[in-house]
């Protein structure tokens, strides 16, 4: 999936409340006008009353050379869970936060993945995480992200204004 342009979110792919597994595909040189240069995955609130979640799994594949005008150069993930257990995320750029990945209100686990040479103009060269806010049944809801980084995850040679490798926001839980 290469050299595509998304006017808003998701330069290579935009997915709402879906279940995606990336196991061998390459997302390269895609550009989004918003979030998620390579991939943008988001949950959805249906008719203001039902939260449709989703999940992202990456066991292999490559996210490279993608760019977002906002957050998540390689991928912007705002779904219930993300399990990253393989693959490479390299040479992506976010003009906001999260050059490699940005997790918004997501419970994410990273292991055996290589996240290198990504850039964020603001914060989080490799991995950024923060809260997700939405309205459900007329009430404002805020969900904090939780990121666990396990053995085999390599976050090297990334750069950003703050947090070359990682930045977390809004009471996000980070487990190393």
Buried (B, 14 or more C-beta within 10 A) or exposed (E): BEEBEBEBBBBBBBBBBBBBBBEEBBBBBBBBBBBBBBBBBBBBBEEEEEBBBBBBBBBBBBBBBBBBBBBBBBBBBBBBBBBBBBBBBBBBBBBBBBBBBBBBBBBBBBBBBBBBBBBBBBBBBBBBBBBBEBEEEEEEBEBBBBBBBBEEBEBEBBBBEEBBBBBBBBEBEBEE
